Amino acid sequence: MPGLLDQLRRDYEIHDRHALHLGLWAVWTYHFGRWSLQLDQPYRWLTSKLYGLFFFLVDLTSGCNIQRECEIGEDLHIIHSGNVKMHPGVRIGDRCGLMQDVVLGTTIEQEGTPVLGDDVFVGPGAKLLGPITVGNGARIGANSVVLSDVPAGSTAIGVPARVLKFRKKEEAEAAAR
């Protein structure tokens, strides 16, 4: 993991260099919390208290709740901040985008939390629940409720979500000729 200041700078660039973007503050708080877990005492205690304050303020102002126990890859982009909730067991790959009102959590019936691959996009209002895996490059449609795995490169839509498979751009162009 790059140094904290380098990570914060990358997050700033990913969020269009807009310092008042509340999604940026949520991601910054997450990275600060992860960084604080690596420190020795008493610094860890002090920075954990600061993390708690930042976490509370970000949750209060934006509704974004990203626990520092989550495992998140590089370049997470919260596109429209507001009510993004993540269970502490969630794992997210690199270069993922989340819209507003997204929930990544558990269900009563099954233990476990979602795992998102690289380059996944989750549309507004989507709920991904339980021990599911969303493959690399998958797309989750707006207001979908995903309760089962989504293969790489697929799109899931609906309540409950069903998986649509799209051809690659090259295959679609070849078929059109």
Buried (B, 14 or more C-beta within 10 A) or exposed (E): EEEBEEBBEBBBEBBEEEEEBBBBBBBBBBBBBBBBEEEEEEEBEEBBEEBBEBBEEBBEEBBBBBBBBBEBBBBBBBBBBBBBBBBEBBBBBBBBBBBBBBBBBBBEEEEEBBBBBBBBBBBBBBBBBBBBBBBBBBBBBEBBBBBEBBBBBBBBBEEEBEBEEEEEEEEEEEEEE
